[in-house]
Amino acid sequence: MTEKHNVIFIVSDTFRRDHLRCYGNNWIKTKYLEDFASKSIIFDRAYCASFPTVPARRDIFTGRYSYVYAGWEPLKPDEVVISEILKKAGILTYLIADTPHFLRDGYNFQRGFHGWMWIRGQENDLYLVSPEQVEFPCDPSKLRNPDFTVVQYLRNISLRRYESDFFVAQTMTEAVKWLERNYGRKGFFLYIDTFDPHEPWDPPRWYVDMYNPDYTGEEVIYPRYDYCDFLTKEELEHIRALYAAEVTLVDRWFGYLYQKIEDMGLLNNTMIIFTTDHGFLLGEHNIVGKSLIREKEFSFIPLYEEIARIPLIIYHPEIKGGKRIDAIVQLPDLAPTVLDFLGVEIPETMEGKSLIPLMEGEVDEVHEFAVSSPTIKKGPVANTCTTVTTKKWSLIFSGKPLKKEVELRDVDSLAKKAKTEEKVRIELYDLEKDPKQEHNILGENLDIARELLYKYIDFLKKLKVPEELIKPWIVL
């Protein structure tokens, strides 16, 4: 590395990989991300590890599979994070985000950055207190936590007038301003985190009209996480259009940032990473959401491909773009990758692997399988399902249930009573023959499922997970 190398790291929350043309989509407009992808390296088998929002950021910042020791909780003082490592190495670090959950309430993920900026008002961020009365866009019974989260959000956006007022626009604009203010600075790490296209889905109307211009029904912008029965067919189609519109909105403002990067000549010496924390079900498996939340009762759901498999696109200034990589990679790999690129020693605490040897063609793989899971710190509660994925197989299983009630804050930081079923759930899918995971073939392939399970148990042992936390997951 020379002192001129930089990294710009962009996380766009809840961004489904199959909504990008480079991953096979043919109906959503993502012009700028596609231009970026054409110059970059596309990872075809990238997966989240710790789920959802806050645990995924923990993986990104620590380079660890943090779900084994932490859940939806503040960053611990003794956790080694990339911002502090880079700061000690003399690299300028800055964080810009409108995603609220990992910054507020003492979560402290801004620790170690030279500076940081939080664009206020997303989701249920306690920002504005007026207007006192707001108008719901649909029947409140169709919305998740309408009396608090939706009301708070509608207050937060009450002063919005122009596209530039939308959250992703504000975040990318601040990133551009930061680059302009620091033009000529040599050696920096700029971390950008935008909540879009996470719900609430309320992009400018012209983006919605790209995908469903004739819709006249209710706007279910923040649907409750549930089976699809509460939505009409037309409403379900419309929420898919709303989400697609959000994706295009993100693309437009990513393009604004990317153009500035290009104008400043930063493509010559800057690694650019674009990824997400996880995906979202838009009716697949008869579910809307990434968990089930009903009147403050919470339950995890299986992390199917639509949730666990994520976009990962990396621009490397010294490697020709347009390359695709089929190896399995995960979010904990990104911190070691950044450190490797910047020539900074990777600490022993990091369990992920640098992806640069993959990008340079020196190795063919860094992982035999991917692991995606909510925290197992409290044991198998709230129907916690872990997914183990190879190129061919997807094994999804819950642990032996613990008959105790727990309170969780996963998904939105709000306290919820966890519901745990009394039986183990095990599903096995052949991803080559059944990529949509519609046919559970566990019965005729118990030997394959058992082999995958015990490889996972060995994985937990290598991570030094206590035996009492491993035992409930030995279900075959």
N, C-alpha and C positions, 0 to 999 in steps of 0.2 A: 504493500500500500504506500501511496504518497500522501502527504498532508492535504492534498486537494480532494480526496475522496469524500463523498457525502452519501447519506441514506435518507430517502423520503419514504415513510412507511404509512400506508393508508388502510384503515379498517372501515368498511361500510357494513354496518350491522344488519344481520338477517338477509344477506344478499344471496339468493339462490343461484347456483352455478348454471343451471339449465335455462336461465333467463339471459344468457350471453350467447352471441352468435358463435364465438370461438368454442363454446361447449354444446353446439348443436341447435341453438334457438334460431327460428326463422321468421318470427313475427314481432319481436320487440326491438325498438330502435335504440341502439347503443353504439352510435357512430364513433365516439371518442375512445371508449374503452376498446373497441375493436382495432382502431388505429394503434393504440398503445400495445395491444396484444400482438399485433403483427410485427412489432419491433422487439418483442420480449420473449420470454420462455414461459410456456403454458404448462402447468402441472395438471395432468388429467386425473390423478388419483390422490388429491389432497383431502384430508379429513380433519375435522375438529377433534380435540381430545377431551378436555374438561368442558362440561356443558352446564349452564348456558353463558350469558353475557359476562358476568364478573369472573367466573372461573376461567373462561376462555382468555380474558385479558391477563389473568394471572399466569397462564401458560405462556402467553406472548412475552410478558415482561421477565419471567423467571427462567424460561426454557425448560420447565419441568412439567411432568404429568401431575398437576397439582390436585386433581380430583381425589387422589388417595389420602391427602392430608388436610385439605381445606375445601370449603364449600363457598357459598355466597356470603363472603365476610371480608372485613378489611385486610389490607396487606399487612403482614406481620413485620415488625421491626428487624427481625433477623433474616428475612428472606432476601437473597441476593438478586438484585434487579438490574436490567440492562442499562437503565439510565445512570445509575451510580457507577457502574463499571466504566461506561464511556466518559463520564465526568472525570473520574480519576485518571483516565487516559488522555485527558486534555482535549476532548471532543465536545463541541458546543451542542447542547441538547435542548429541545423545546417541544412542548406538547400543546396541541390545539384540539379541543373536542366539544361537541354538543351532546355526546352520550353522557347522561348524568350519573349512572349507577356506580361507576368505579371512582368517582371523584367526590361525591357528596357524603354526608353523614360520617366523616372520618375514615372513609375507605382508603384514602391516602395513596392512590396509585400515581399521583404526580410526584411522589418522593424521588429525589435524585435529579430531577430536571433543573437546568439552570433557570428556566422560566416556564410558565404554563398559562393557558387561557381557556376558560370555560364559557362557552356560549350558552346562556341560560334559557330555560323554558321548555325543553323537550319533555314529553310525556308528563309524568306527575311531579316534575320539579316544582317546588314551592317558590314560585317566582312572583307572579302578579296576583293581586287579591280582588281585582275588579275586571269586568263588571260582576256585580253580585249574582245576577241571574244570567244564565246562558241558555241557548236553544239547542237541544239535541238534534243531530242530523237524521235520527231514526228512532224507532221504538227502543227505549233504554234497556229493555230486557234482552236485546240482541248484543249489547255492548259489555265489554269486560270492565267491571268496577266503575260503572257510569257515574255514581254519586261523588266519587273522589277523583280518580285519574282523569276521566273524560272531562268532568267539570273544570278541573285544574288546567288541563291542556287547552280547553277552549278559552279560558281566561288568558293563558299565556300567549295565545296567538291573536288576541283581540285587536292588537295594534298593527297587525301585518297588512300590508297594502300591495307590495310589489314582489315579483319573483325573487328579487335580491334579499327580501326579508325572510325567506324560508330558511330553515336551519342549515341544510347542506350548503346553500348558497352563502350564508354567513360564515360557515366554517371554512369553506374553500377560499372565500374572499380574504379572510384573516390569514390563511396560509400564504396566499399571494403577497399580501402586505408584509408578512414576516420575511419572505424571500427578498422582496424589494428593499426592506430596511437593512437586511443583512447581505446584500449583494457584495460579492468580493470576499466574504468570510470563507475561510478554507477549513474544511473538515467539520461537518455538522450532521446531527441526527434529528430530523424533524418528524415527529409522530403526530398523525392526523386521524381523528376518530369521529366519524359522523354516524348518527343513529339511523338515518334513512338508509334503506327503504323499510326499516322497522315501522310497524304501525304506531300511531294513527296514520292512516293513508289519506292524506288530503292535499295532494300536489295541485299546482295551478290547473285550472279547468282545461286549458288547451292540451295538456298532456293526457288527461283522462279521455278527452274527445278523440285522441289518436286511436283509442282502443275500443271505446263503447259509446259513441256519440249519441245514440238514440235512446239511451237508458233514461227512464223517468221515475224509477222507484226510489226507495230510501237509500241513504248513503251509510252503509255499515262500515264506518271507517276504522273501528277498533273492536272487531268482533270478539265475543267471548270465546275462550278456548274450549271447544266442545265438539261433539259429533255434529255432522252437518245438518241434522234434522231441523234446527232452529232457523235455517235460511231457506228461502225459495230458490229454485233453480236459477232464476234471473239474478237474485242477490248474490249467489255464489259466483256466477259468471262475472258480475260487476266487481266483486272484491278482487278477482284475478286481474281485471282491467285496472283497478286502483293500484294494485301492487306493481303491475307492469309500468304504469305511469310514474310511480315512485322511482323505479329502476331507471327510466329515461331521464327523470329529473336529476338523479345522481350522476348519470352519464354526462349530462350537459355541464354540470359544475365541476366534475372531474376534468372535463375538457378545458374548462377555464383555467384550472390549475396547471394542467399538462402543457397548455400553450405557453404559459409563463415560464415553466421549466425549460421548454424548448427555446424560447426567446432569449433566455439568460445563458444559454450554452451549457446548461447543467447536464444535458444528456451525455456529455463527454466524460463526466467523472462521477456520476451519481447513480447509485442503485435505487430503483423505485419498486416498492412492493405494494400490490393491491390484493386484499383478501377480505374475509369476513370472519365472524365467530361461529356461525351455524346457519342453517337454512330454516324452512318453515313449510308446514303442510297447508296447501290451499285446496283442500278437498280430497287429496290423495288419502287412501286408507280410511275414508269417510270422516276425516278430522280436519278442522280448521285450528291451527295453532301449533305449538311445540310442546304442549302439556295439556292437562285437563284442569280447568278452574271453574268451579261451580259454587257460588255463594260462599266464598272464602274456603272452600274445600279443595285441596290440591292433590294432584296425582301426576307423576311423570308418565310418559308414553315411550314406546320403543323409538330409538333414534334410527329411523329408516334413512335410506340414501338421500331423500329430499332434505333431511335435516343435517345428517352427519357429513355428507360429501360437499365440499366447499370449493369455490373458485380460488385459485392462487396463481397470480401472474407476476413474474419478476423480470424487470428490466436490468440487465447487467451491461454496463458500458463497454466491456471488453469481450463480450460473447455475442456472436451474431444472433439476431432475433429470428422469430418464426419457428423455433424449435419446440417440440412437444416432449414432455417427459412422462413416462407411464409408471414410474416407480411410486410406491406408496410413501407419502410424506404427511407430516402433521404440524399443527401450530407450534408445539414446543421446539420444532426445528428452526424457527425463524430467528430467535435471538442468537443462537450459535452462528447462523448464516450471516447476520449483520456483523457480528464481532469478527468473523473470519474475513469478510470483505474489507473491514476497516483495519485489519491487521492487529486486532486486540486479542489477547489470550482468552480462550474460552475457559471459564472456571469449572471445577469439578462438580459443582452443584447442578450444572445444566445436564439434563438427560436427553435432550434433543440432539440431532446431528446436523452439522452444517450441510447445506444443500449445494454448496459450490462445487464439490467433487462430482456431484450428479450433473450439474450444469456444464461442467467442463468435459464431461464424458470419461472421467477417470474411474468411476464406479457405476454399477448398474442399479443398485438399490441401497437403501439405508435402513429399511425396516422390512421384516417378513410380513407383518400385519399392522393394521391400525386399530387403536382402541379409542372408543368414544363413549363417554359416560358422565352422568351427574356424579356428584361426590359420593364416595362410599365411606366417608369418615364416620357417619352415624349408623352405618350398616344398611341393610336392605329395607329402607323405609320409603313410603310414598311410591311404591312400585318402581323403584330405581331399576332401570334396565341398562345393561352394558352391551355395547355392540363391538364385536371383534370382526374385522373385515380383511380378507385377502383379496387378490385379484379375481378370484372365482367365488369365494364363499362369504356370506354374511351370517354370523351367528349372533342372535339377540337373546339375552337371558336375564331374568331377575334373580336375586338371591333368595335363600330360604327366609321367609318373612319373619320380621321381629314384631311381636305383638305389643307395640308401645306407640303411643301417640307422640309426635314431635311437631314442632313449629318450624316452618321453613320460610325463607324470604326469596327463594329462587324466582326468576323470571322478571319481577318488577319491584323488588325490595320491600314488598308489603307482607306482613305476617299472615300466614295461612296455615290452617290445620291440615296435616298430611293424612291422606287415606292410603292404607296398605291392604292389598288383597291377601287372602290366606293361602294362596297356592303359587308355586313357581311358574313363571312363564318362560318357555323356551321355543325359539323359532330359528329355522335354518333355511337360507335361500341360496340358490345357484344364480349368481349375478350374471353369468354368461347367458343362461337360458331364460332367466326371469328377472331382468333388471328393475322392474317395478315392484318386486317383492310381493307378489300376489299369491304365491303357492308355497306354503310351509311344508318342506319335505324332510322334516326332522325324522319321522318314523322310519323311513327306509335308509337313513344315513346317520344312524346313531354313532357309528364309529368315527365319522368325519367330525361330527359335533363334539364328541368326547376329546378327540385329538386337539381341536381348536381350543376347547375349554382348558385343557391342561397346559397348553402353551401359554395361555393367558395367566394361569395360576403361577407358572414359572416366572412370567413377566412381573407379577406382583411381588414375588419373592425377591427378584433382582432390585426392585424399587424399595426393598426393606419394609414392606407393609407388615404390620404385626399379624401374627398367626390368627388371633381372634377376629380380625377383620377379613382374613382370607377365607376362613372356614365356611361362612354362609354362602360363598359363591361356588363351592364345589357341589354342583347340582346334578352331575351325571356320573 
